[in-house]
Amino acid sequence: MGKQLRPGNSNPRSVPYLREARQTRLLRTLLVLAIIYTLYLAKSLLIPLLFSALLALLLSPLVAMARKFYIPRAVSAAVLMAFLIAPFSFLGIELAEPAERWMKALPQMAAEVTQEIEDLSDSLKNGGVEVLPEPQKERSSFFGWFDDDDAPPVPEDKQENLVTGKLKQSGMEMLMTALGGAPLLLAQLFGCLILILFLLVFGPELFSVFIKDFPIVTNKRRAIVMVNHIQRELSNYIITVSIINGLLGFITALAFTYLGVKDAVLWGVLVALMNFVPYLGGLVSCSILLVAGAVQFGLVSAALLPAAVFLSINIVESQFVTPAILGKSMRVNPLIIILWLSIMGWLWGVIGVLLAVPVLMSIKIILANVGALPHWVKLIES
């Protein structure tokens, strides 16, 4: 048998192979960095495209079903878009007033919570041992040259006014930032709706031409079956998760209405949206509900009631309902989810966090059906 080549072997035949392996690793690293850089810079383009593609996958089975009854795709797509826009528009109009009220009340809420914490701290100090003011120490002559003895001390009430003013200013800056980004958000939303409509109407014909005429697709029948299977699985996943999150928000709003929590519908919609982010979404919702409970009921035990009720509902949903409905094939390792949420949040911000899990599930389903990178699929499902 011939002698095996090793990296440290001086055989001149091994040098080209080593050089080629290094070049391949370098090219792969550069390709990954280029993809990350492109995803980060093109997020204003990619986010609407990805959001539109997910919604088109959600509605495409209904359009295909209507086609069997000889209903044109344009008519069925327009009707579905109307049914999609109408409830969300009504919900947005109903929630605009309470959301605006909470945004305006954020600075005052921050000041009140800060004042209550200061009062509680003062009462705890007064109930214990009285702390005497420390006598002023004599300063050395050298360091005394740099001290301003003539500057009068700032009164405590003025210090509190300064803190309150800073909190109000930060709250107003948050409000102005949100209002400033509203036109761009509305423009992107309108563009998404137009793109969804065109995907539903002209997407299947475009896909058919690509499969039939492009030489890159060798086994055309297998490609059509595989794409239909991927589309069906993605649609089932998106529909199932959307229904679960919608029911979670509905039950939370009903419970809050029964308990007398203000703006129960607003909190129900908020927890439904945040539940698209596993683990972290529930924690953020609990934190927001803690603040809402403290604002409505004060710093008493009743302030914990909204967060405790939502946490109970969320535990039942995340530990029993969702695993039983989705099954083992749709499960993802929690550590992989947290890492993926961190990556998507760094790349695309809050919208990236909301889209992270649907995108991860889409990648997993596509890889599993294509048969590529099976070790990565097993890692995601582990």
C-alpha positions as CSV (number, residue, x, y, z in Angstrom):
1,M,0.0,0.0,0.0
2,G,1.1,3.5,-0.7
3,K,2.2,5.9,1.9
4,Q,-0.7,8.2,3.1
5,L,-0.2,11.9,2.7
6,R,-0.3,14.0,5.9
7,P,-0.5,17.8,6.3
8,G,3.1,17.8,7.6
9,N,4.4,15.5,4.8
10,S,7.1,16.9,2.7
11,N,5.8,15.2,-0.4
12,P,5.4,17.9,-3.1
13,R,2.1,16.4,-4.3
14,S,0.4,17.4,-1.1
15,V,1.2,21.1,-1.5
16,P,-1.5,21.8,-4.1
17,Y,-4.2,19.9,-2.1
18,L,-3.3,21.9,1.0
19,R,-3.4,25.2,-0.9
20,E,-6.7,24.3,-2.5
21,A,-8.2,23.4,0.9
22,R,-7.1,26.7,2.4
23,Q,-8.5,28.6,-0.5
24,T,-11.8,26.7,-0.2
25,R,-12.1,27.5,3.5
26,L,-11.2,31.1,2.9
27,L,-13.8,31.4,0.1
28,R,-16.5,29.9,2.3
29,T,-15.7,32.3,5.2
30,L,-15.8,35.2,2.8
31,L,-19.1,34.0,1.4
32,V,-20.7,33.7,4.9
33,L,-19.4,37.2,5.8
34,A,-20.8,38.6,2.5
35,I,-24.2,37.0,3.2
36,I,-24.3,38.5,6.7
37,Y,-23.3,41.9,5.4
38,T,-25.9,41.8,2.6
39,L,-28.7,40.8,5.1
40,Y,-27.7,43.6,7.4
41,L,-27.6,46.4,4.7
42,A,-30.6,45.2,2.7
43,K,-32.9,44.8,5.6
44,S,-35.3,47.5,4.4
45,L,-35.8,45.5,1.2
46,L,-35.6,42.0,2.6
47,I,-38.0,42.4,5.5
48,P,-41.0,43.4,3.3
49,L,-40.2,40.7,0.8
50,L,-39.9,38.0,3.5
51,F,-43.1,39.1,5.2
52,S,-45.0,39.2,1.9
53,A,-43.7,35.7,1.0
54,L,-44.9,34.2,4.3
55,L,-48.3,35.7,4.0
56,A,-48.6,34.6,0.4
57,L,-47.8,31.1,1.5
58,L,-50.5,31.4,4.1
59,L,-53.1,32.4,1.6
60,S,-52.1,30.5,-1.5
61,P,-53.9,27.2,-0.6
62,L,-57.2,29.2,-0.3
63,V,-56.6,30.8,-3.7
64,A,-55.8,27.3,-5.2
65,M,-59.0,26.0,-3.7
66,A,-61.1,28.8,-5.2
67,R,-59.5,28.1,-8.5
68,K,-61.1,24.6,-8.5
69,F,-64.5,26.3,-8.4
70,Y,-63.5,28.3,-11.5
71,I,-63.0,31.5,-9.6
72,P,-60.3,33.7,-11.1
73,R,-57.1,34.1,-9.1
74,A,-57.4,37.9,-9.2
75,V,-60.9,37.8,-7.7
76,S,-60.1,35.3,-5.0
77,A,-56.9,37.1,-4.1
78,A,-58.6,40.5,-3.9
79,V,-61.4,39.0,-1.7
80,L,-58.9,37.3,0.6
81,M,-56.9,40.5,0.9
82,A,-60.0,42.4,1.8
83,F,-60.9,39.8,4.5
84,L,-57.3,40.1,5.8
85,I,-57.2,43.9,5.8
86,A,-60.7,44.6,7.3
87,P,-60.3,43.0,10.7
88,F,-56.8,44.4,11.3
89,S,-57.9,47.9,10.2
90,F,-60.8,47.8,12.6
91,L,-58.5,46.5,15.3
92,G,-56.0,49.2,14.6
93,I,-58.6,51.9,14.8
94,E,-59.9,50.6,18.1
95,L,-56.4,50.3,19.6
96,A,-55.1,53.6,18.3
97,E,-56.7,55.7,21.1
98,P,-55.5,53.5,24.0
99,A,-52.1,53.1,22.5
100,E,-51.7,56.8,22.0
101,R,-52.8,57.4,25.5
102,W,-50.2,55.0,26.9
103,M,-47.5,56.5,24.8
104,K,-48.3,60.0,26.0
105,A,-48.6,58.8,29.6
106,L,-45.2,57.1,29.6
107,P,-43.2,60.1,30.8
108,Q,-45.7,60.8,33.6
109,M,-45.8,57.1,34.5
110,A,-42.0,57.0,34.8
111,A,-42.0,60.1,37.0
112,E,-44.8,58.7,39.3
113,V,-43.1,55.3,39.6
114,T,-39.8,57.0,40.4
115,Q,-41.5,59.2,43.0
116,E,-43.2,56.2,44.7
117,I,-39.9,54.3,44.8
118,E,-38.3,57.3,46.5
119,D,-41.2,57.7,49.0
120,L,-40.9,54.0,49.8
121,S,-37.2,54.3,50.3
122,D,-37.6,57.3,52.5
123,S,-40.3,55.5,54.6
124,L,-38.0,52.6,55.1
125,K,-35.2,54.9,56.2
126,N,-37.4,56.7,58.6
127,G,-38.7,53.4,60.1
128,G,-35.2,52.2,60.9
129,V,-32.2,53.8,62.6
130,E,-31.9,57.4,61.8
131,V,-28.9,58.1,59.7
132,L,-27.1,61.3,60.8
133,P,-25.4,63.4,58.1
134,E,-21.7,62.9,57.9
135,P,-19.6,65.8,59.1
136,Q,-17.6,67.5,56.5
137,K,-14.0,66.3,56.5
138,E,-11.2,68.8,56.4
139,R,-9.8,69.0,52.9
140,S,-6.1,69.1,52.2
141,S,-4.8,72.3,51.0
142,F,-3.7,70.8,47.7
143,F,-7.0,69.3,46.7
144,G,-8.9,72.3,48.1
145,W,-7.5,74.4,45.3
146,F,-9.7,72.5,42.8
147,D,-12.9,72.6,44.9
148,D,-15.6,75.2,44.4
149,D,-16.5,76.3,47.9
150,D,-18.7,79.1,46.7
151,A,-21.1,76.8,44.7
152,P,-24.4,76.5,46.6
153,P,-25.8,73.0,47.1
154,V,-28.8,72.0,44.9
155,P,-32.0,71.7,46.9
156,E,-33.7,68.3,47.0
157,D,-36.9,69.5,45.4
158,K,-35.0,70.9,42.4
159,Q,-33.1,67.6,42.1
160,E,-36.4,65.7,41.9
161,N,-37.6,68.2,39.3
162,L,-34.5,67.6,37.3
163,V,-35.0,63.8,37.4
164,T,-38.7,64.1,36.5
165,G,-37.8,66.5,33.6
166,K,-35.2,64.1,32.3
167,L,-37.7,61.2,32.4
168,K,-40.3,63.2,30.6
169,Q,-37.8,64.3,28.0
170,S,-36.7,60.7,27.3
171,G,-40.4,59.7,27.0
172,M,-41.1,62.5,24.6
173,E,-38.0,61.5,22.5
174,M,-39.3,57.9,22.3
175,L,-42.8,59.2,21.2
176,M,-41.3,61.5,18.6
177,T,-39.1,58.6,17.3
178,A,-42.1,56.3,17.0
179,L,-44.1,59.1,15.2
180,G,-41.2,59.9,12.9
181,G,-40.9,56.3,11.7
182,A,-44.7,55.9,11.2
183,P,-44.7,57.1,7.5
184,L,-42.0,54.7,6.5
185,L,-43.8,51.9,8.3
186,L,-47.0,52.7,6.5
187,A,-45.3,52.8,3.1
188,Q,-43.6,49.5,3.7
189,L,-47.0,48.0,4.8
190,F,-48.7,49.3,1.7
191,G,-45.9,47.9,-0.4
192,C,-46.3,44.5,1.3
193,L,-50.0,44.4,0.6
194,I,-49.4,45.1,-3.1
195,L,-46.6,42.5,-3.3
196,I,-48.8,39.8,-1.6
197,L,-51.6,40.5,-4.1
198,F,-49.2,40.1,-7.1
199,L,-47.7,37.0,-5.6
200,L,-51.1,35.3,-5.2
201,V,-52.2,36.2,-8.7
202,F,-49.0,35.8,-10.8
203,G,-46.7,33.7,-8.6
204,P,-47.9,30.2,-9.6
205,E,-47.6,31.0,-13.4
206,L,-44.1,32.4,-12.8
207,F,-43.1,29.3,-10.9
208,S,-44.5,27.0,-13.6
209,V,-42.5,28.8,-16.3
210,F,-39.3,28.5,-14.1
211,I,-39.8,24.8,-13.6
212,K,-40.6,24.0,-17.3
213,D,-38.1,26.2,-19.2
214,F,-35.1,26.7,-17.0
215,P,-32.4,24.1,-17.5
216,I,-31.2,24.3,-13.9
217,V,-34.2,22.1,-12.9
218,T,-33.4,18.6,-14.1
219,N,-36.1,16.5,-12.5
220,K,-39.1,18.7,-13.1
221,R,-41.7,16.4,-11.6
222,R,-39.8,15.9,-8.4
223,A,-39.3,19.6,-8.1
224,I,-43.0,20.4,-8.4
225,V,-43.9,17.7,-5.8
226,M,-41.2,18.9,-3.4
227,V,-42.2,22.6,-3.7
228,N,-45.9,21.8,-3.2
229,H,-44.9,19.7,-0.1
230,I,-42.8,22.6,1.3
231,Q,-45.6,25.1,0.7
232,R,-48.1,22.9,2.4
233,E,-46.0,22.3,5.5
234,L,-45.1,26.0,5.8
235,S,-48.7,27.0,5.4
236,N,-49.8,24.5,8.0
237,Y,-47.2,25.8,10.4
238,I,-47.9,29.5,9.9
239,I,-51.7,28.9,10.2
240,T,-51.3,26.8,13.3
241,V,-49.0,29.2,15.1
242,S,-51.1,32.2,14.2
243,I,-54.3,30.5,15.5
244,I,-52.6,29.5,18.7
245,N,-51.3,33.0,19.3
246,G,-54.6,34.6,18.4
247,L,-56.4,32.4,20.9
248,L,-53.8,33.2,23.5
249,G,-54.4,36.9,23.0
250,F,-58.2,36.4,23.0
251,I,-58.2,34.4,26.2
252,T,-55.9,36.9,27.9
253,A,-58.1,39.8,26.9
254,L,-61.2,38.0,28.2
255,A,-59.5,37.3,31.5
256,F,-58.3,40.9,31.9
257,T,-61.8,42.2,31.1
258,Y,-63.3,39.9,33.8
259,L,-60.7,41.2,36.3
260,G,-61.3,44.8,35.4
261,V,-57.9,45.5,33.9
262,K,-58.0,48.6,31.7
263,D,-57.3,48.3,27.9
264,A,-57.7,44.6,28.0
265,V,-57.9,44.3,24.2
266,L,-54.6,46.2,23.8
267,W,-52.8,43.8,26.1
268,G,-54.4,40.8,24.4
269,V,-53.1,42.0,21.0
270,L,-49.7,42.7,22.5
271,V,-49.2,39.3,24.1
272,A,-50.4,37.6,20.8
273,L,-47.8,39.4,18.8
274,M,-45.1,38.9,21.4
275,N,-45.9,35.1,21.5
276,F,-44.4,34.8,18.0
277,V,-41.1,35.1,19.9
278,P,-40.7,32.0,22.1
279,Y,-39.5,32.3,25.7
280,L,-38.4,35.9,25.4
281,G,-41.8,37.1,24.2
282,G,-43.5,35.8,27.3
283,L,-40.9,37.5,29.6
284,V,-41.3,40.8,27.8
285,S,-45.1,40.6,28.0
286,C,-44.9,39.8,31.7
287,S,-42.6,42.8,32.3
288,I,-45.0,45.1,30.4
289,L,-48.0,43.8,32.3
290,L,-46.2,44.3,35.6
291,V,-45.8,48.0,34.7
292,A,-49.4,48.2,33.6
293,G,-50.6,46.6,36.8
294,A,-48.5,49.0,38.9
295,V,-49.9,52.0,37.0
296,Q,-53.5,50.9,37.5
297,F,-53.4,49.4,41.0
298,G,-50.4,51.1,42.5
299,L,-47.5,49.4,44.3
300,V,-49.7,46.8,46.0
301,S,-50.1,43.0,45.6
302,A,-52.9,43.5,43.1
303,A,-50.4,45.0,40.6
304,L,-49.1,41.4,40.1
305,L,-52.5,40.1,39.0
306,P,-52.3,40.9,35.3
307,A,-48.8,39.4,34.9
308,A,-49.7,36.3,37.0
309,V,-52.8,35.6,35.0
310,F,-51.0,35.9,31.7
311,L,-48.1,33.8,33.0
312,S,-50.5,31.0,33.9
313,I,-52.2,31.1,30.5
314,N,-48.8,31.2,28.7
315,I,-47.4,28.2,30.7
316,V,-50.4,26.1,29.7
317,E,-50.1,27.2,26.0
318,S,-46.3,26.7,25.7
319,Q,-45.9,23.5,27.7
320,F,-49.1,21.6,26.7
321,V,-51.1,23.1,23.8
322,T,-48.4,24.0,21.3
323,P,-46.3,20.8,21.6
324,A,-49.4,18.6,21.4
325,I,-50.6,20.4,18.2
326,L,-47.4,20.9,16.3
327,G,-45.9,17.6,17.2
328,K,-42.3,16.5,17.4
329,S,-41.4,17.3,13.8
330,M,-42.0,21.0,14.3
331,R,-40.0,21.3,17.6
332,V,-36.8,23.3,17.8
333,N,-34.0,23.2,20.4
334,P,-34.5,26.1,22.8
335,L,-30.8,27.0,22.8
336,I,-31.0,27.2,18.9
337,I,-34.0,29.5,19.2
338,I,-32.3,31.8,21.6
339,L,-29.2,32.0,19.5
340,W,-31.3,32.6,16.3
341,L,-33.3,35.3,18.0
342,S,-30.1,37.1,19.0
343,I,-28.8,36.9,15.4
344,M,-32.0,38.1,13.8
345,G,-32.4,40.8,16.4
346,W,-28.9,42.0,15.7
347,L,-29.5,42.0,11.9
348,W,-33.1,43.3,11.6
349,G,-34.1,44.7,15.0
350,V,-37.5,44.1,16.5
351,I,-39.1,42.9,13.2
352,G,-36.3,40.4,12.9
353,V,-37.1,39.0,16.3
354,L,-40.8,38.6,15.4
355,L,-39.9,36.9,12.1
356,A,-37.1,34.8,13.5
357,V,-38.9,31.6,14.4
358,P,-41.0,31.4,11.1
359,V,-37.8,32.0,9.1
360,L,-36.0,29.2,11.1
361,M,-38.9,26.8,10.6
362,S,-39.0,27.6,6.9
363,I,-35.2,26.9,6.6
364,K,-35.6,23.7,8.5
365,I,-38.6,22.5,6.4
366,I,-36.8,23.3,3.1
367,L,-33.6,21.6,4.1
368,A,-35.5,18.5,5.3
369,N,-37.4,18.2,2.1
370,V,-34.4,19.0,-0.2
371,G,-32.2,16.5,1.7
372,A,-29.4,19.0,2.2
373,L,-27.4,19.4,5.3
374,P,-29.1,16.6,7.3
375,H,-26.7,17.1,10.3
376,W,-27.9,20.8,10.6
377,V,-31.5,19.6,10.5
378,K,-30.8,17.1,13.3
379,L,-29.1,19.8,15.3
380,I,-32.1,22.2,15.0
381,E,-34.5,19.4,16.1
382,S,-32.2,18.0,18.9
